[in-house]
Amino acid sequence: MPRKNYIHNPKPIFNPPKNKRKISTFIYYAMKKASKIDVARSHLNCTLIPIDPKTGNILPRFRRLNEHRACAMRAIVPAMLYYFDIHSNLVQASIEQLSDECGLSTISESGNKSITRTSRLINNFLEPMGFVTCRRDKTNSISNYIPKKIFLTPIFFMLFNISQSKINSYLFKSIKTSQKLKKSKNKKLISFSDIKVISKLDEPSARKKILNTLIKHYTASELTEIGPKGLKKQIDIEYNKLRKLFKKIKK
């Protein structure tokens, strides 16, 4: 086979799943920043000292990434960001899932899947360079295979010029918003006058009235954090509370 044809899918790209997960404003921001920079040609790739994660020994400096590995890195970086949890630094996806969604997995003629291209990129480049750290958790499973967990480091975000202080700032705002939401759950969101109005409405109109009340109660950033599903859940909670209240009043 000619050398130029030895790589399957020479131009991989990350394709998020159809059942898209809710991602934070920080991840939107980070993915946008990453899309504007060729992460595979970052100056960090030439200046960082690679370290063997197992022994701690300094490894020979990597040469410029060949184009096939560079293309794999360009696909895997947004995929890792998409599944990143800022509170734990964990990429909430397996190496196999990342490989599949980036078009880096291959299937042999016998039907066996290979994720070698992805695992080598992570094990032989991203981890030694300090962009990620990997860990296998102990388990009581009889299986010998324990999937790796991938954690992004501050150096990973330096690839597209996001500092640790920027991450900390978002994290602080996120925690503050979460605390506000917890406090608001213990407060009465709907006034007595609103309750009197809602008691005379049919269900769709009552829910709409509750929605408008919630929108006025929360700030724009809090509504973004809650998301459509969270808002619907809050409407259900408030509506069910009022139904129980109305039943008591009628008795």
C-alpha positions as CSV (number, residue, x, y, z in Angstrom):
1,M,0.0,0.0,0.0
2,P,1.4,3.4,-0.9
3,R,2.6,5.5,2.1
4,K,0.2,8.3,1.4
5,N,-2.8,5.9,1.8
6,Y,-1.8,4.3,5.1
7,I,-4.0,6.6,7.2
8,H,-7.8,6.1,7.5
9,N,-9.6,9.5,7.3
10,P,-6.7,11.9,6.8
11,K,-8.9,14.9,7.6
12,P,-10.9,13.9,10.8
13,I,-13.3,16.3,12.4
14,F,-15.3,16.3,15.6
15,N,-19.0,15.6,15.1
16,P,-21.0,16.0,18.3
17,P,-23.7,13.4,18.9
18,K,-27.3,14.2,17.8
19,N,-28.5,14.2,21.4
20,K,-26.4,17.2,22.2
21,R,-25.5,17.8,25.8
22,K,-26.0,21.2,27.5
23,I,-22.7,23.0,27.5
24,S,-21.8,26.0,29.6
25,T,-21.0,29.5,28.4
26,F,-17.3,28.9,29.2
27,I,-17.2,25.8,26.9
28,Y,-18.8,27.8,24.1
29,Y,-16.1,30.5,24.7
30,A,-13.3,27.9,24.8
31,M,-14.4,26.0,21.7
32,K,-14.7,29.3,19.8
33,K,-11.2,30.3,20.9
34,A,-9.8,26.9,19.9
35,S,-11.4,27.1,16.5
36,K,-9.5,30.2,15.7
37,I,-6.0,28.8,16.4
38,D,-4.1,25.9,14.9
39,V,-3.5,24.0,18.1
40,A,-1.3,21.5,16.4
41,R,1.2,24.2,15.5
42,S,1.2,26.0,18.9
43,H,4.5,27.3,20.1
44,L,3.9,25.2,23.2
45,N,4.5,22.0,21.1
46,C,8.1,23.2,20.5
47,T,8.9,24.7,23.9
48,L,7.4,22.3,26.5
49,I,9.6,19.6,27.9
50,P,7.9,16.2,27.5
51,I,7.9,14.0,30.6
52,D,7.3,10.3,30.8
53,P,4.1,10.2,33.0
54,K,5.1,6.7,34.4
55,T,8.7,7.4,35.3
56,G,8.9,11.2,35.5
57,N,12.0,11.1,33.2
58,I,12.5,13.7,30.6
59,L,11.8,12.4,27.1
60,P,13.6,13.4,23.9
61,R,12.0,16.6,22.5
62,F,9.3,15.8,20.0
63,R,9.9,16.9,16.4
64,R,7.2,18.9,14.6
65,L,4.0,16.8,14.6
66,N,3.5,15.0,11.3
67,E,0.4,16.1,9.5
68,H,-1.6,13.0,10.3
69,R,-1.1,13.4,14.0
70,A,-1.6,17.2,13.7
71,C,-5.0,16.6,12.1
72,A,-6.0,14.1,14.8
73,M,-5.1,16.8,17.5
74,R,-7.2,19.4,15.7
75,A,-10.2,17.1,15.9
76,I,-9.6,15.8,19.5
77,V,-9.2,19.2,21.2
78,P,-12.7,20.5,20.5
79,A,-14.1,17.0,21.4
80,M,-12.3,17.1,24.8
81,L,-13.6,20.6,25.4
82,Y,-17.2,19.6,24.5
83,Y,-17.1,16.9,27.2
84,F,-15.1,18.9,29.7
85,D,-16.5,19.4,33.3
86,I,-14.9,22.5,34.7
87,H,-15.7,21.5,38.3
88,S,-13.7,18.2,38.2
89,N,-11.4,18.9,35.1
90,L,-12.7,15.5,33.8
91,V,-13.4,14.8,30.1
92,Q,-16.8,13.1,30.5
93,A,-16.2,10.7,27.6
94,S,-14.1,7.6,27.0
95,I,-11.2,7.5,24.6
96,E,-13.3,5.2,22.4
97,Q,-16.2,7.7,22.3
98,L,-13.8,10.6,21.5
99,S,-12.2,8.4,18.8
100,D,-15.6,7.5,17.2
101,E,-17.0,11.0,17.2
102,C,-13.8,12.5,15.7
103,G,-13.7,9.9,12.9
104,L,-10.4,8.5,14.2
105,S,-11.6,4.9,14.8
106,T,-11.0,2.2,12.2
107,I,-12.7,-1.1,11.6
108,S,-10.6,-4.0,10.2
109,E,-11.9,-6.4,7.6
110,S,-12.6,-8.9,10.3
111,G,-14.8,-6.3,12.1
112,N,-12.5,-5.3,14.9
113,K,-12.4,-1.7,16.0
114,S,-9.1,0.1,16.5
115,I,-8.7,3.4,18.4
116,T,-4.9,3.3,18.2
117,R,-4.7,6.6,16.4
118,T,-6.4,8.4,19.3
119,S,-4.8,6.5,22.2
120,R,-1.3,7.1,20.7
121,L,-2.0,10.8,20.4
122,I,-3.0,10.9,24.0
123,N,-0.4,8.5,25.5
124,N,2.5,9.5,23.3
125,F,2.0,13.2,23.0
126,L,-0.8,15.0,24.9
127,E,0.0,13.4,28.3
128,P,3.8,13.6,28.1
129,M,3.5,17.3,27.1
130,G,1.3,18.0,30.1
131,F,-1.8,18.9,28.2
132,V,-3.8,16.1,29.9
133,T,-3.4,13.7,32.7
134,C,-4.8,10.2,32.6
135,R,-5.9,7.9,35.4
136,R,-7.3,4.4,35.8
137,D,-9.5,4.0,38.8
138,K,-9.3,0.8,40.9
139,T,-12.3,-1.5,40.5
140,N,-13.6,-4.8,41.8
141,S,-14.6,-5.8,38.3
142,I,-13.3,-9.2,37.1
143,S,-12.5,-7.6,33.7
144,N,-8.8,-6.8,33.1
145,Y,-9.8,-3.7,31.1
146,I,-10.2,-0.5,33.0
147,P,-10.8,2.6,30.8
148,K,-8.7,5.6,31.3
149,K,-10.1,8.9,32.7
150,I,-8.8,12.0,31.0
151,F,-8.3,15.3,32.9
152,L,-7.5,18.6,31.2
153,T,-4.7,20.7,32.7
154,P,-4.2,24.5,32.7
155,I,-1.5,23.9,30.0
156,F,-4.2,22.5,27.7
157,F,-6.1,25.8,27.8
158,M,-2.9,27.7,27.1
159,L,-3.0,26.2,23.6
160,F,-5.6,28.7,22.7
161,N,-4.7,31.5,25.2
162,I,-7.1,30.9,28.0
163,S,-5.4,31.5,31.4
164,Q,-6.0,29.8,34.7
165,S,-7.3,33.1,36.1
166,K,-10.0,33.1,33.3
167,I,-11.0,29.5,34.3
168,N,-11.1,30.4,38.0
169,S,-13.2,33.5,37.2
170,Y,-15.8,31.4,35.4
171,L,-15.7,28.7,38.1
172,F,-16.3,31.4,40.8
173,K,-19.3,32.8,39.0
174,S,-20.7,29.3,38.4
175,I,-20.4,28.4,42.1
176,K,-22.0,31.7,43.1
177,T,-24.9,31.2,40.7
178,S,-25.4,27.6,42.0
179,Q,-25.6,28.9,45.6
180,K,-28.1,31.6,44.6
181,L,-30.3,29.0,42.9
182,K,-30.2,26.8,46.0
183,K,-31.2,29.7,48.2
184,S,-34.0,30.7,45.8
185,K,-35.6,27.2,46.1
186,N,-36.3,28.0,49.7
187,K,-38.0,31.3,48.9
188,K,-41.5,31.8,47.7
189,L,-41.2,32.8,44.1
190,I,-44.9,33.5,43.5
191,S,-46.6,36.2,45.4
192,F,-50.0,35.9,47.1
193,S,-51.6,38.2,44.5
194,D,-50.2,36.1,41.7
195,I,-51.6,32.9,43.4
196,K,-55.1,34.5,43.4
197,V,-54.8,35.2,39.6
198,I,-53.4,31.8,38.8
199,S,-56.2,30.0,40.7
200,K,-58.7,31.3,38.1
201,L,-56.6,30.2,35.1
202,D,-56.6,26.9,33.1
203,E,-53.4,24.8,33.2
204,P,-51.7,26.2,30.1
205,S,-52.4,29.8,31.1
206,A,-51.3,29.1,34.7
207,R,-48.0,27.6,33.5
208,K,-47.4,30.6,31.3
209,K,-48.0,32.9,34.2
210,I,-45.6,30.9,36.3
211,L,-43.0,31.1,33.5
212,N,-43.3,34.9,33.3
213,T,-42.9,35.1,37.1
214,L,-39.7,32.9,37.0
215,I,-38.2,34.9,34.2
216,K,-38.6,38.1,36.2
217,H,-37.2,36.4,39.3
218,Y,-33.9,35.1,37.8
219,T,-31.1,37.1,36.2
220,A,-30.1,36.4,32.6
221,S,-27.0,34.5,33.7
222,E,-29.0,32.4,36.1
223,L,-31.5,31.5,33.3
224,T,-28.6,30.5,31.1
225,E,-27.3,28.3,33.9
226,I,-30.7,26.7,34.5
227,G,-31.4,26.0,30.8
228,P,-34.8,25.2,29.2
229,K,-35.0,21.8,30.9
230,G,-34.3,23.2,34.3
231,L,-36.8,26.0,33.8
232,K,-39.5,23.5,32.7
233,K,-38.7,21.5,35.9
234,Q,-39.1,24.6,38.0
235,I,-42.4,25.4,36.4
236,D,-43.6,21.9,37.1
237,I,-42.6,22.2,40.8
238,E,-44.3,25.6,41.3
239,Y,-47.5,24.4,39.4
240,N,-47.7,21.2,41.5
241,K,-47.2,23.3,44.7
242,L,-50.1,25.6,43.7
243,R,-52.4,22.6,42.8
244,K,-51.9,21.2,46.3
245,L,-52.5,24.6,47.8
246,F,-55.7,25.1,45.8
247,K,-57.0,21.6,46.9
248,K,-56.4,22.5,50.5
249,I,-58.3,25.8,50.1
250,K,-61.3,24.1,48.5
251,K,-61.5,21.6,51.4
